[in-house]
Amino acid sequence: MIFTVILLVIASFGHQAKAQNPTTEPKPNNSLVQIQPTREQILNACVQNRAEILPNPFSDVPSNHWAYKAVLTMYYCGAYREATPPSLIKELLESESIDRPTRI
């Protein structure tokens, strides 16, 4: 039995797995380039309950996923069911950065 294990270990040295070449640069893919929406676009989409028209920031949630609209609504608008609170509207209009509305 020990002989078999040793033989298998020695045989595996000759067949190493091929790793990706770390010096290879990834090729740009235009479909991955996303444009950041403006404050007004986010505000309009949230007020109209249409966050799905905004760019998808998640590569693992395709547009045909059953939770697509809910995921984008949570990301852009927060956890408010089909209603954007006046405080969020004011925050979006007055904020200088567009990263994401913050919640306390």
N, C-alpha and C positions, 0 to 999 in steps of 0.2 A: 504494500500500500504506500509506503513512504517513497518507494521507487517511482510509482505512478505520479505522485504529487510533484516530485522533483522533475520528472520528465515533462509534465504539463507546464511547470513554471519556466523551464528552459525553453520550451517550444513557444511560449507566449512572448518571449523577448524578441523573436524574429518578426512578429506581427503586431507592431505597435499601432495604435489608433492614430489617424491623421488629425492633427489639430488645425484650427484655422490659423492662417498666417497673420500674426499681429501687426505686421507692417502694411498690410493691405488696407487702403483707405476705403471707407464705405462710399458707395456711389450715391450722389444726391438723387432723391426721388421727389419730383415735383408734387406728387400727390400728398406728401407728408408736410409740405410747407403750408402753414396756416397763418391767416391774417387775424390779428387781434381785433375784436369788435370795439366800436366806440362806446362811450357811455350811453349815448342816445340809442344806439342799436340794442344794447343790453336792456335799457329801461323800457323801450318799446316792446321788446320780445317778452319781458317779464309781465308787463301790464296786460298784454294781449294773451298771456299764457301760451306763448309760442317759442319757448327756448330752443326747440329743435331746429329752428332756422339759423341759429348761431353756430359758429365753428365747433366741432367736436374736439375737446382737448384730450380725450381718452382713446388710445389706439386699440384697447381691448373691448370697446363697446361699439359695435357696428351700427349703422343707421337702421338696420332691419331688426335689431334686438328688441325684445318685448319691453324692456325697461329704458330704452333710449331717451324718450322724452322726459321721464322722471329723473334720470341721471343728469341730463343737461339742465333741467329746471333746478335741481338741488345745487348744482355747481354755480350757475349764474345768478339765480334768484333767491336761493335759500329755501328754508323749510316752511314756506307759506303756501297753502293750497289755493291755487288760482287767484291769489290776491297779493298785490305788492303793497306793503304797508307804507304810509306816507313818510315815515322816518327813513326808509330805504330809498324812496324816490328823492328825498332831500339830500341824503348822503351821496347818492350817485351823481346828482346834479352839481354838488359842491366839491366833490373830491377831485383831486388833481391826477391821481393814479387810477388806472382802470383794471388793476390786477384782478381783484374779486371783492365783492362787498364783504365786509367783516361783520361777524356776529359777536355779541357779548353774552 
